[in-house]
Each structure stands twice: as structure tokens, then as C-alpha cells.
Amino acid sequence: MSRTARPTPRTSSRWLVGSGKVVLSSTLAQAPWERTTIVDKPAAEVAEDLEATEGGDIR
């Protein structure tokens, strides 16, 4: 049985910093994180919108 190596914390943090992020909030006006969009809409609606974009892969 083959086992895949788990990503290292450094690899994971690079991925997180480099990825686009969507924060659901009705109170934040700005995000302190790079590549972040703040959205004040229901989660299901935001997920639908994201899935409809090019790539469509959300996590």
C-alpha cells in the first residue's frame, strides 16, 4: 500500500498565502490578509457563485 506524504507546514502556508480567499462577513470592511475578498451574502449563494467561475474548484 502506498502512502502519500503529508504536506509540510511551510508548504501549506505558502499555498494559503498564495491562494485567493473569500471571507463571509457582515462586519468587516477590509481584510488584513492578501488576496482576500470580503462578501456579505449567504454562504450557499457565495459557494454557487464561486463554483460558476473558471476553475470552479473551491475548498
C-alpha positions in Angstrom: 0.0 0.0 0.0 1.4 3.4 -1.0 1.2 6.3 1.4 1.3 9.9 0.3 3.4 12.3 2.3 1.6 15.0 4.1 2.5 18.5 3.1 4.9 20.3 5.4 3.6 23.3 7.4 5.8 25.6 5.2 4.3 24.2 2.0 0.8 24.6 3.4 1.4 28.1 4.5 2.8 29.1 1.1 -0.3 27.6 -0.6 -2.6 29.5 1.8 -0.8 32.8 1.3 -0.8 32.4 -2.5 -4.4 31.4 -2.7 -7.4 33.6 -3.2 -9.6 33.7 -0.1 -13.3 34.6 0.4 -14.4 35.7 3.9 -18.1 35.8 4.7 -18.7 38.8 7.0 -21.3 41.4 7.6 -19.0 43.5 9.8 -15.5 43.5 8.2 -14.9 46.4 5.8 -11.3 45.3 4.9 -9.3 42.1 5.2 -5.9 42.2 6.8 -4.8 39.3 4.5 -3.5 39.4 0.9 -5.7 38.0 -1.9 -8.9 38.2 0.2 -12.4 39.2 -0.8 -15.0 40.0 1.8 -18.5 39.1 0.9 -21.7 39.9 2.8 -24.1 37.3 1.2 -25.4 33.9 2.3 -22.8 31.1 2.2 -24.8 29.0 -0.3 -25.0 31.9 -2.7 -21.3 32.6 -2.4 -20.4 28.9 -3.0 -22.7 28.8 -6.1 -21.0 32.0 -7.5 -17.5 30.6 -6.8 -18.3 27.2 -8.4 -19.6 29.0 -11.5 -16.2 30.8 -12.0 -13.4 29.5 -14.2 -11.7 26.6 -12.3 -14.8 26.0 -10.1 -12.7 24.2 -7.5 -13.3 25.6 -4.0 -12.1 24.4 -0.7 
